[in-house]
């Protein structure tokens, strides 16, 4: 189904474009609804559209060489996605699935490219967005290089912390199995890591949000681990390192 | 020292720009020489220039949360770097060190931004380059999620394989300690992995290049491992997984 001019005008990438361009763009776009767990884009497919999330939530998901599913990041309303293939013409680099019922708008690749390369405003936004992806992916890479799974969970939690009037909080924390695939561990490890933080009163659950009572200790936990971490897990990293060094 | 018009004209990002723009750009640029192991950019510094490697070789290096150095990728002559900060104004995301004696040219941020956002030709090249970084970083992320260190080395080697007239070869393989930091393991593990591949005649060393005699077996080694892998290392991944699952 086609999208309304107002909907197109509300897409952050298009903010500030003249009315005429907006009308043209809105006419070229179409939208589609997805249920939870639907596949919105499939890895390896050809890129025929630049996509925009109008409502709902999506997750970028990839599969490791040995077949395990890993979550890369979440997509929130207003964001666009599928831009890699639109830019370089190569197949989709990852699959995207809906985490909630979602509404997605599609702009054909040729028109998307014309808009991006010929409008300094759009080019700048697009490049800034890419820069953010590169930084996030670099942070995630650094995080994944932490050999200890517990510390990876702590480091990941740190990235969700936001400053609010009530201090540092984590709102809208992804589900445990989602965090597990982001940091390449099991759901059980995520559960135990969270439990340990709550037991030590470093974080505290209040309804759907987590209050971070001791931000400095959360940081220390990510960098150096916690004394209270179960022995088996606490020693994963060093054990692997030693085994490799002894090899 | 300022750079020659011819040098600027040979920078791939600037190919096809009109003579007048090239003259302006060349006048704004300066160049500097670096010895091996010099720090060219330092993580956390402010971004005052877009940088271009004129000659030599550089490596992007980051430091993990627990202080270990990890190599991200190499920069070859003709490439530009430091573009993230030029785009988003945030501090440098990683340090860059010279692997060989190198010559680097610098274009001030303001002029670099004007060029990127206002020239569709440059905007497209810049975005395509960003898309490649994102894809490479996503591949590396997938690679790092392989729990077994040997398999990570095999998967990394696969990425260096090129098709030539003499079949599949690996030319200019980074040093063992460089591969080690790329795949987050020890130099000893890289050495043993390479040795195992040569012993099984999957790869063969001829002077400075490696001939890949059995590309399919290299692939299998990356995905499923090799029977000949030393037991300690071959079981790292599963051991960790089990420990976590039992936790």
HADDOCK unambig.tbl for C-alpha pairs under 7 A between the chains (distance, minus, plus):
assign (segid A and resid 64 and name CA) (segid B and resid 142 and name CA) 5.27 0.50 0.50
assign (segid A and resid 64 and name CA) (segid B and resid 145 and name CA) 6.64 0.50 0.50
assign (segid A and resid 64 and name CA) (segid B and resid 146 and name CA) 6.97 0.50 0.50
assign (segid A and resid 65 and name CA) (segid B and resid 142 and name CA) 7.00 0.50 0.50
assign (segid A and resid 65 and name CA) (segid B and resid 223 and name CA) 5.62 0.50 0.50
assign (segid A and resid 66 and name CA) (segid B and resid 223 and name CA) 5.53 0.50 0.50
assign (segid A and resid 66 and name CA) (segid B and resid 224 and name CA) 6.97 0.50 0.50
assign (segid A and resid 84 and name CA) (segid B and resid 131 and name CA) 5.43 0.50 0.50
assign (segid A and resid 87 and name CA) (segid B and resid 127 and name CA) 6.73 0.50 0.50
assign (segid A and resid 87 and name CA) (segid B and resid 128 and name CA) 5.88 0.50 0.50
assign (segid A and resid 87 and name CA) (segid B and resid 131 and name CA) 6.90 0.50 0.50
assign (segid A and resid 88 and name CA) (segid B and resid 128 and name CA) 5.58 0.50 0.50
assign (segid A and resid 88 and name CA) (segid B and resid 131 and name CA) 6.67 0.50 0.50
assign (segid A and resid 93 and name CA) (segid B and resid 135 and name CA) 6.96 0.50 0.50
assign (segid A and resid 117 and name CA) (segid B and resid 120 and name CA) 4.73 0.50 0.50
assign (segid A and resid 117 and name CA) (segid B and resid 123 and name CA) 5.92 0.50 0.50
assign (segid A and resid 117 and name CA) (segid B and resid 124 and name CA) 5.94 0.50 0.50
assign (segid A and resid 118 and name CA) (segid B and resid 120 and name CA) 5.42 0.50 0.50
assign (segid A and resid 120 and name CA) (segid B and resid 117 and name CA) 4.74 0.50 0.50
assign (segid A and resid 120 and name CA) (segid B and resid 118 and name CA) 5.43 0.50 0.50
assign (segid A and resid 123 and name CA) (segid B and resid 117 and name CA) 5.90 0.50 0.50
assign (segid A and resid 123 and name CA) (segid B and resid 123 and name CA) 6.65 0.50 0.50
assign (segid A and resid 124 and name CA) (segid B and resid 117 and name CA) 5.94 0.50 0.50
assign (segid A and resid 127 and name CA) (segid B and resid 87 and name CA) 6.73 0.50 0.50
assign (segid A and resid 127 and name CA) (segid B and resid 127 and name CA) 6.58 0.50 0.50
assign (segid A and resid 128 and name CA) (segid B and resid 87 and name CA) 5.87 0.50 0.50
assign (segid A and resid 128 and name CA) (segid B and resid 88 and name CA) 5.56 0.50 0.50
assign (segid A and resid 130 and name CA) (segid B and resid 130 and name CA) 6.66 0.50 0.50
assign (segid A and resid 131 and name CA) (segid B and resid 84 and name CA) 5.43 0.50 0.50
assign (segid A and resid 131 and name CA) (segid B and resid 87 and name CA) 6.89 0.50 0.50
assign (segid A and resid 131 and name CA) (segid B and resid 88 and name CA) 6.65 0.50 0.50
assign (segid A and resid 134 and name CA) (segid B and resid 134 and name CA) 5.97 0.50 0.50
assign (segid A and resid 135 and name CA) (segid B and resid 93 and name CA) 6.96 0.50 0.50
assign (segid A and resid 137 and name CA) (segid B and resid 137 and name CA) 6.94 0.50 0.50
assign (segid A and resid 141 and name CA) (segid B and resid 141 and name CA) 6.09 0.50 0.50
assign (segid A and resid 142 and name CA) (segid B and resid 64 and name CA) 5.29 0.50 0.50
assign (segid A and resid 145 and name CA) (segid B and resid 64 and name CA) 6.60 0.50 0.50
assign (segid A and resid 145 and name CA) (segid B and resid 184 and name CA) 6.45 0.50 0.50
assign (segid A and resid 146 and name CA) (segid B and resid 64 and name CA) 6.89 0.50 0.50
assign (segid A and resid 146 and name CA) (segid B and resid 65 and name CA) 6.94 0.50 0.50
assign (segid A and resid 184 and name CA) (segid B and resid 145 and name CA) 6.45 0.50 0.50
assign (segid A and resid 186 and name CA) (segid B and resid 244 and name CA) 6.47 0.50 0.50
assign (segid A and resid 186 and name CA) (segid B and resid 245 and name CA) 6.43 0.50 0.50
assign (segid A and resid 188 and name CA) (segid B and resid 245 and name CA) 6.55 0.50 0.50
assign (segid A and resid 188 and name CA) (segid B and resid 247 and name CA) 6.80 0.50 0.50
assign (segid A and resid 189 and name CA) (segid B and resid 244 and name CA) 6.07 0.50 0.50
assign (segid A and resid 189 and name CA) (segid B and resid 247 and name CA) 6.82 0.50 0.50
assign (segid A and resid 223 and name CA) (segid B and resid 65 and name CA) 5.57 0.50 0.50
assign (segid A and resid 223 and name CA) (segid B and resid 66 and name CA) 5.57 0.50 0.50
assign (segid A and resid 224 and name CA) (segid B and resid 66 and name CA) 6.95 0.50 0.50
assign (segid A and resid 232 and name CA) (segid B and resid 243 and name CA) 6.47 0.50 0.50
assign (segid A and resid 233 and name CA) (segid B and resid 243 and name CA) 6.85 0.50 0.50
assign (segid A and resid 233 and name CA) (segid B and resid 244 and name CA) 6.52 0.50 0.50
assign (segid A and resid 236 and name CA) (segid B and resid 240 and name CA) 6.27 0.50 0.50
assign (segid A and resid 240 and name CA) (segid B and resid 236 and name CA) 6.24 0.50 0.50
assign (segid A and resid 243 and name CA) (segid B and resid 232 and name CA) 6.43 0.50 0.50
assign (segid A and resid 243 and name CA) (segid B and resid 233 and name CA) 6.82 0.50 0.50
assign (segid A and resid 244 and name CA) (segid B and resid 186 and name CA) 6.43 0.50 0.50
assign (segid A and resid 244 and name CA) (segid B and resid 189 and name CA) 6.13 0.50 0.50
assign (segid A and resid 244 and name CA) (segid B and resid 233 and name CA) 6.47 0.50 0.50
assign (segid A and resid 245 and name CA) (segid B and resid 186 and name CA) 6.41 0.50 0.50
assign (segid A and resid 245 and name CA) (segid B and resid 188 and name CA) 6.60 0.50 0.50
assign (segid A and resid 247 and name CA) (segid B and resid 188 and name CA) 6.81 0.50 0.50
assign (segid A and resid 247 and name CA) (segid B and resid 189 and name CA) 6.85 0.50 0.50
